[in-house]
Amino acid sequence: MKSSSFLIAATNSGCGKTTITVGLLRAMQRRGIHVGAFKCGPDYIDTQYHQMAAGTESVNLDSRFASKEHLKQVFAHYAKTVNVVEGVMGLFDGYDRHFGSTAEIAAILNIPVVLVINARSIAYSAAAIIHGFKTFRTDIHIAGVIFNQVGSERHAVFLQQACRDTQTPCLGCIPRLEQLQMPSRHLGLSLENQQHIQQLIERAADAVEAHIPIETLLQETQRTRGKGQGTKDKEQASSSALRIAVARDSAFSFTYRENIDRLRQMGDVTFFSPLTDNTIPPDTDLLYLPGGYPEFHLPQLSSNHSMKQSIRNHIEQGRRCLAECGGMMYLCTAIIGIDGKRYPMTDILHQTATLQDMRLHLGYRQWKGHTTQGKAFAFQGHEFHYSRILEEDKETSPSPTPPIYTYKNLRASYIHLYWGDKNLLQLWE
């Protein structure tokens, strides 16, 4: 069975990977093509753009989070007729040299790379860049180049000549279109902002269809799908059928698709909204409060007293709860918003989160511990937030950098965990 899979990479950040990716995803959707969307690295914002563009959930692929075998299984499981993987940063930029990079994902999955080059201030010198990227690692196949920010037809001629002289297909020259600027990543996904992003996706798709030969792109990246592709091991994390409640709305949306798939193996998953629902689902065994944008919904979260009481009851009764980043902030006594106002929250963790004097906290993290039987465990994760905690709760048990808070069967931290290849219940065993 023939399919097309390729990875949209770039020479460096800011070349337009996300804009071109969402444009391609929407263009494929317009053509009725069954397309799969993927994102290299731990990013949970670009995956939401992918979902808006393609109408299907995007999947994270991170070699720091998971083994090579797990990544192959995940990609195979979610693969469609056409698969578009968006890279992160420059092609060879990882957490340690090329380790964890887009190139490493391309090599693990054995899929070709489409290299995006920002051509705003370059012409024929692009040939040297292309040659360098093609020859730096022999296990990476550059299927072609897309030039972004092309100034004129004459400019495009020089760029196309650079491709010819390096025996590399030119897969498009996209002109300078200022209206394709992606919004700030800290604007949230409010209805108004979603409408703006949808308009941007439509314009990106128009530009892709006008300037990228899509059929040629698909031919250059075509491959035969293996017999086992489309399946993934379904190791059961627990023999018990848990009732799992997951917060999901515009305030809590930072989740990894494979994490949710893993929860479904553990039991029945029900989604609920801390913004609009009155209580969590009844008889919940495991409550999951992921990160998101609570800072843009503080009045509504604060005024939903019945929801806050329902969550307090769940935790005080000793039932399991995992809270990450924004979910952890929601469990604090209060959150001080960007407006400087103090909004009362759930008051399980007797400390205050603040958005004042915002500073980015970013990077890979590990959550290590031991089960009650003394067995060591380690979960990989990622930290990405602008808020900070003002007071530490002396009744909780924080661990250093960043703190992990435990209270009864609550486990909370700024860390966004990945457990697609692990047993999450180790946190409570």
KOLTI-942806 format. One line per 2 residues: number of its first residue (from 1); for each residue z, y, x of C-alpha. Coordinates in nm, 2 decimals, always signed. Layout:
BEGIN
NUM> Z/Y/X  ...
***
This chain:
BEGIN
1> +0.00/+0.00/+0.00  -0.11/+0.34/+0.15
3> +0.13/+0.63/+0.15  +0.15/+0.96/+0.34
5> +0.47/+1.06/+0.52  +0.51/+1.36/+0.75
7> +0.78/+1.58/+0.89  +0.75/+1.96/+0.87
9> +0.89/+2.08/+1.21  +0.87/+2.41/+1.40
11> +0.89/+2.55/+1.75  +1.20/+2.74/+1.65
13> +1.40/+2.87/+1.35  +1.24/+3.14/+1.14
15> +0.88/+3.00/+1.15  +0.87/+2.94/+0.77
17> +0.95/+2.56/+0.75  +1.14/+2.59/+0.42
19> +0.87/+2.81/+0.26  +0.59/+2.58/+0.36
21> +0.79/+2.27/+0.25  +0.87/+2.40/-0.10
23> +0.51/+2.52/-0.13  +0.38/+2.18/-0.04
25> +0.62/+2.01/-0.27  +0.52/+2.23/-0.57
27> +0.15/+2.18/-0.48  +0.20/+1.80/-0.49
29> +0.38/+1.83/-0.82  +0.09/+2.03/-0.96
31> -0.14/+1.75/-0.87  +0.07/+1.49/-1.03
33> +0.16/+1.32/-0.70  +0.48/+1.12/-0.68
35> +0.65/+1.30/-0.40  +0.97/+1.23/-0.21
37> +1.17/+1.52/-0.05  +1.39/+1.49/+0.25
39> +1.59/+1.72/+0.48  +1.69/+1.66/+0.84
41> +2.05/+1.75/+0.92  +2.35/+1.83/+0.70
43> +2.20/+2.12/+0.50  +2.28/+2.11/+0.13
45> +2.11/+2.44/+0.03  +1.75/+2.36/+0.14
47> +1.78/+2.03/-0.05  +1.84/+2.23/-0.37
49> +1.53/+2.43/-0.30  +1.34/+2.10/-0.26
51> +1.47/+1.98/-0.60  +1.36/+2.30/-0.77
53> +1.02/+2.27/-0.61  +0.95/+1.90/-0.67
55> +1.17/+1.82/-0.97  +1.33/+1.53/-0.78
57> +1.65/+1.52/-0.57  +1.61/+1.57/-0.20
59> +1.78/+1.33/+0.05  +1.95/+1.43/+0.38
61> +1.87/+1.24/+0.70  +2.12/+1.31/+0.98
63> +2.14/+1.10/+1.29  +2.48/+1.24/+1.37
65> +2.61/+1.11/+1.04  +2.46/+0.77/+1.03
67> +2.31/+0.48/+1.23  +1.94/+0.44/+1.29
69> +1.93/+0.14/+1.07  +2.10/+0.32/+0.78
71> +1.85/+0.61/+0.81  +1.56/+0.37/+0.79
73> +1.71/+0.21/+0.49  +1.77/+0.54/+0.31
75> +1.42/+0.67/+0.38  +1.27/+0.34/+0.26
77> +1.48/+0.34/-0.05  +1.38/+0.69/-0.17
79> +1.02/+0.69/-0.03  +0.74/+0.78/-0.28
81> +0.36/+0.80/-0.26  +0.39/+1.11/-0.05
83> +0.70/+1.19/+0.15  +0.77/+1.54/+0.29
85> +1.06/+1.57/+0.54  +1.18/+1.92/+0.63
87> +1.31/+1.96/+0.99  +1.59/+2.17/+1.12
89> +1.57/+2.45/+1.38  +1.31/+2.38/+1.65
91> +1.16/+2.03/+1.68  +1.38/+1.93/+1.98
93> +1.70/+2.13/+1.89  +2.00/+1.90/+1.83
95> +2.37/+1.92/+1.86  +2.34/+1.80/+2.22
97> +1.99/+1.87/+2.36  +1.75/+1.66/+2.15
99> +2.02/+1.43/+2.00  +2.05/+1.49/+1.63
101> +1.72/+1.68/+1.63  +1.42/+1.68/+1.41
103> +1.23/+1.49/+1.68  +1.50/+1.22/+1.68
105> +1.45/+1.16/+1.30  +1.07/+1.15/+1.35
107> +1.11/+0.88/+1.62  +1.36/+0.68/+1.42
109> +1.14/+0.68/+1.11  +0.81/+0.66/+1.30
111> +0.65/+0.93/+1.10  +0.41/+1.21/+1.23
113> +0.51/+1.57/+1.28  +0.33/+1.87/+1.14
115> +0.42/+2.16/+1.37  +0.46/+2.51/+1.22
117> +0.41/+2.80/+1.46  +0.49/+3.16/+1.38
119> +0.17/+3.33/+1.50  +0.27/+3.69/+1.43
121> +0.28/+3.78/+1.81  +0.06/+3.51/+1.96
123> -0.30/+3.41/+1.97  -0.47/+3.17/+2.22
125> -0.14/+3.12/+2.41  -0.06/+2.89/+2.12
127> -0.26/+2.63/+2.31  +0.01/+2.61/+2.58
129> +0.28/+2.57/+2.32  +0.09/+2.30/+2.14
131> +0.02/+2.11/+2.46  +0.39/+2.13/+2.56
133> +0.52/+2.00/+2.22  +0.26/+1.72/+2.22
135> +0.34/+1.59/+2.57  +0.72/+1.66/+2.59
137> +0.80/+1.32/+2.43  +0.55/+1.04/+2.41
139> +0.73/+0.88/+2.11  +0.66/+1.19/+1.89
141> +0.31/+1.22/+1.73  +0.20/+1.57/+1.64
143> -0.05/+1.51/+1.35  -0.15/+1.88/+1.33
145> -0.05/+2.24/+1.34  +0.01/+2.49/+1.06
147> +0.01/+2.86/+1.17  +0.22/+3.10/+0.97
149> +0.21/+3.49/+0.97  -0.16/+3.50/+1.07
151> -0.29/+3.86/+1.09  -0.66/+3.83/+1.02
153> -0.96/+3.60/+1.02  -1.03/+3.69/+1.39
155> -0.67/+3.60/+1.47  -0.72/+3.27/+1.29
157> -1.03/+3.20/+1.51  -0.83/+3.22/+1.83
159> -0.56/+2.99/+1.68  -0.81/+2.74/+1.57
161> -0.97/+2.74/+1.91  -0.62/+2.67/+2.06
163> -0.60/+2.36/+1.84  -0.95/+2.24/+1.94
165> -0.88/+2.28/+2.31  -0.57/+2.07/+2.28
167> -0.74/+1.81/+2.05  -0.50/+1.89/+1.77
169> -0.60/+1.93/+1.41  -0.55/+2.27/+1.26
171> -0.40/+2.21/+0.92  -0.38/+2.57/+0.80
173> -0.36/+2.94/+0.88  -0.13/+3.11/+0.63
175> -0.16/+3.49/+0.63  +0.13/+3.74/+0.64
177> +0.27/+3.74/+0.29  +0.59/+3.95/+0.28
179> +0.67/+3.83/-0.08  +0.74/+3.48/+0.06
181> +1.06/+3.59/+0.22  +1.34/+3.33/+0.13
183> +1.65/+3.48/-0.01  +1.98/+3.50/+0.18
185> +2.15/+3.16/+0.19  +2.48/+3.32/+0.07
187> +2.35/+3.45/-0.26  +2.44/+3.14/-0.46
189> +2.22/+2.97/-0.72  +2.29/+3.19/-1.02
191> +2.04/+3.18/-1.31  +1.90/+3.51/-1.19
193> +1.86/+3.39/-0.83  +1.71/+3.06/-0.95
195> +1.44/+3.24/-1.14  +1.36/+3.45/-0.83
197> +1.34/+3.13/-0.62  +1.11/+2.96/-0.87
199> +0.88/+3.26/-0.85  +0.89/+3.24/-0.47
201> +0.81/+2.86/-0.49  +0.51/+2.93/-0.71
203> +0.38/+3.19/-0.47  +0.44/+2.96/-0.18
205> +0.24/+2.68/-0.36  -0.04/+2.93/-0.42
207> -0.05/+3.01/-0.05  -0.04/+2.65/+0.05
209> -0.33/+2.55/-0.18  -0.53/+2.85/-0.06
211> -0.48/+2.80/+0.31  -0.39/+2.44/+0.38
213> -0.64/+2.15/+0.33  -0.40/+1.92/+0.15
215> -0.64/+1.62/+0.14  -0.69/+1.65/+0.51
217> -0.32/+1.67/+0.57  -0.26/+1.36/+0.36
219> -0.53/+1.17/+0.55  -0.39/+1.27/+0.89
221> -0.05/+1.14/+0.79  -0.14/+0.83/+0.60
223> +0.02/+0.50/+0.68  +0.07/+0.16/+0.54
225> +0.41/+0.11/+0.37  +0.59/-0.20/+0.49
227> +0.68/-0.48/+0.26  +1.05/-0.40/+0.27
229> +1.00/-0.03/+0.20  +1.16/+0.10/-0.11
231> +1.47/-0.12/-0.09  +1.81/-0.05/+0.05
233> +2.12/-0.27/+0.11  +2.37/-0.24/-0.17
235> +2.69/-0.34/-0.01  +2.96/-0.30/-0.27
237> +3.24/-0.07/-0.15  +3.49/-0.21/-0.40
239> +3.51/-0.50/-0.64  +3.68/-0.28/-0.90
241> +3.47/-0.06/-1.14  +3.62/+0.28/-1.09
243> +3.58/+0.57/-1.33  +3.46/+0.85/-1.11
245> +3.44/+1.22/-1.21  +3.22/+1.45/-1.00
247> +3.22/+1.83/-1.05  +2.87/+1.96/-1.08
249> +2.77/+2.31/-1.18  +2.66/+2.63/-1.02
251> +3.01/+2.67/-0.86  +3.02/+2.31/-0.72
253> +2.68/+2.18/-0.61  +2.70/+2.08/-0.24
255> +2.66/+1.71/-0.25  +2.46/+1.45/-0.06
257> +2.24/+1.23/-0.27  +2.33/+0.92/-0.08
259> +2.70/+0.99/-0.13  +2.65/+1.00/-0.51
261> +2.44/+0.68/-0.49  +2.73/+0.52/-0.30
263> +2.98/+0.63/-0.57  +2.76/+0.47/-0.83
265> +2.80/+0.14/-0.64  +3.18/+0.18/-0.67
267> +3.19/+0.24/-1.05  +3.08/+0.46/-1.34
269> +3.00/+0.82/-1.23  +3.04/+1.10/-1.48
271> +2.95/+1.47/-1.40  +3.16/+1.75/-1.55
273> +3.17/+2.13/-1.51  +3.49/+2.31/-1.41
275> +3.32/+2.63/-1.54  +3.25/+2.52/-1.90
277> +3.43/+2.20/-1.98  +3.79/+2.19/-2.10
279> +3.91/+1.89/-1.91  +3.80/+1.63/-1.66
281> +3.66/+1.31/-1.81  +3.94/+1.09/-1.96
283> +4.10/+0.81/-1.76  +3.94/+0.93/-1.43
285> +4.04/+0.71/-1.13  +3.87/+0.92/-0.86
287> +3.81/+1.29/-0.89  +3.55/+1.45/-0.65
289> +3.55/+1.83/-0.61  +3.26/+1.91/-0.37
291> +3.18/+2.24/-0.21  +2.95/+2.51/-0.36
293> +2.98/+2.87/-0.46  +3.31/+2.92/-0.63
295> +3.33/+3.27/-0.50  +3.05/+3.38/-0.74
297> +3.24/+3.24/-1.04  +3.60/+3.33/-0.98
299> +3.68/+3.50/-1.32  +3.54/+3.20/-1.51
301> +3.71/+2.94/-1.29  +4.04/+3.13/-1.31
303> +4.04/+3.18/-1.69  +3.96/+2.81/-1.76
305> +4.33/+2.72/-1.79  +4.28/+2.39/-1.97
307> +4.06/+2.26/-1.69  +4.30/+2.37/-1.42
309> +4.59/+2.19/-1.60  +4.38/+1.88/-1.64
311> +4.32/+1.87/-1.27  +4.68/+1.94/-1.19
313> +4.79/+1.65/-1.42  +4.54/+1.41/-1.25
315> +4.67/+1.49/-0.90  +5.04/+1.50/-1.00
317> +5.01/+1.16/-1.16  +4.91/+1.02/-0.82
319> +4.55/+0.96/-0.90  +4.29/+0.99/-0.63
321> +4.11/+1.32/-0.56  +3.88/+1.43/-0.28
323> +3.82/+1.80/-0.25  +3.58/+1.96/+0.00
325> +3.54/+2.32/+0.11  +3.49/+2.51/-0.22
327> +3.66/+2.23/-0.41  +3.96/+2.26/-0.18
329> +3.97/+2.64/-0.23  +3.97/+2.57/-0.61
331> +4.29/+2.37/-0.56  +4.47/+2.66/-0.38
333> +4.72/+2.90/-0.55  +4.46/+3.17/-0.55
335> +4.13/+3.29/-0.41  +4.08/+3.65/-0.30
337> +3.72/+3.73/-0.38  +3.46/+3.95/-0.21
339> +3.57/+4.22/-0.45  +3.92/+4.21/-0.30
341> +4.08/+4.09/-0.63  +4.32/+3.79/-0.64
343> +4.22/+3.52/-0.88  +4.47/+3.25/-0.97
345> +4.34/+2.89/-0.92  +4.48/+2.54/-0.97
347> +4.79/+2.59/-0.75  +4.81/+2.23/-0.61
349> +4.78/+2.35/-0.25  +5.03/+2.64/-0.22
351> +4.81/+2.87/-0.01  +4.55/+3.14/-0.06
353> +4.18/+3.13/+0.03  +4.01/+3.46/+0.10
355> +3.65/+3.59/+0.13  +3.77/+3.91/+0.29
357> +3.65/+3.98/+0.65  +3.41/+3.69/+0.62
359> +3.31/+3.50/+0.93  +3.09/+3.19/+0.95
361> +3.26/+2.86/+1.04  +2.98/+2.61/+1.12
363> +2.94/+2.27/+1.29  +2.98/+1.90/+1.29
365> +3.33/+1.76/+1.23  +3.51/+1.43/+1.22
367> +3.77/+1.31/+0.97  +3.98/+1.05/+1.15
369> +4.28/+0.85/+1.03  +4.44/+0.51/+0.97
371> +4.47/+0.29/+0.66  +4.82/+0.18/+0.56
373> +4.73/-0.15/+0.73  +4.68/+0.04/+1.05
375> +4.30/+0.01/+1.06  +4.13/+0.32/+1.22
377> +3.85/+0.49/+1.03  +3.63/+0.79/+1.11
379> +3.40/+0.98/+0.87  +3.14/+1.22/+1.00
381> +3.11/+1.55/+0.83  +3.00/+1.91/+0.85
383> +3.17/+2.25/+0.81  +2.99/+2.55/+0.67
385> +3.19/+2.84/+0.50  +3.27/+3.21/+0.53
387> +3.62/+3.19/+0.37  +3.95/+3.12/+0.54
389> +4.30/+3.01/+0.44  +4.58/+3.27/+0.47
391> +4.89/+3.06/+0.43  +4.96/+2.70/+0.51
393> +5.14/+2.49/+0.25  +5.45/+2.35/+0.42
395> +5.46/+2.06/+0.17  +5.12/+1.94/+0.27
397> +5.03/+1.76/+0.60  +4.76/+1.95/+0.78
399> +4.59/+1.82/+1.09  +4.43/+2.04/+1.35
401> +4.09/+2.21/+1.33  +4.00/+2.22/+1.05
403> +4.32/+2.12/+0.86  +4.31/+1.81/+0.64
405> +4.55/+1.85/+0.35  +4.72/+1.55/+0.18
407> +4.95/+1.56/-0.13  +5.02/+1.24/-0.31
409> +4.67/+1.09/-0.34  +4.48/+1.42/-0.28
411> +4.27/+1.45/+0.03  +4.13/+1.80/+0.09
413> +3.96/+1.98/+0.37  +3.68/+2.23/+0.46
415> +3.48/+1.93/+0.58  +3.18/+1.80/+0.38
417> +3.20/+1.43/+0.44  +2.91/+1.18/+0.46
419> +3.00/+0.83/+0.34  +2.66/+0.68/+0.26
421> +2.72/+0.39/+0.50  +3.10/+0.37/+0.47
423> +3.38/+0.27/+0.22  +3.52/+0.60/+0.09
425> +3.83/+0.43/-0.04  +3.95/+0.39/+0.32
427> +4.09/+0.75/+0.27  +4.35/+0.60/+0.03
429> +4.40/+0.25/+0.16
***
